[in-house]
Amino acid sequence: MDVYEIIGFLAAILTTISFLPQVIKIYKSKETKSISLTMYVVFSLGILMWLIYGIHLKSLPMIIANAITLILTVYILFMKMKHK
């Protein structure tokens, strides 16, 4: 594993866990009023495209990070629609 792959994994971990506080807050409070539906739809589509690109490149850090982030953002979108 080279230094750039390690940097990739660290970036993947940091960007992915950045969504956990929001997911936990929504899970506990069931409140999504202050969350932008448009932003999360666009962001989720972008994450999906990054995931596809990571699969194409066979980049494990990109695949793992974007797969987990996509799950978290889809959860947020689901909760937004459910509690609208």
Summary of the structure (lengths in Angstrom):
residues: 84
radius of gyration: 14.0
end to end distance: 45.4
largest distance: 46.0
contacts: 221
relative contact order: 0.19
helix: 82%
strand: 0%
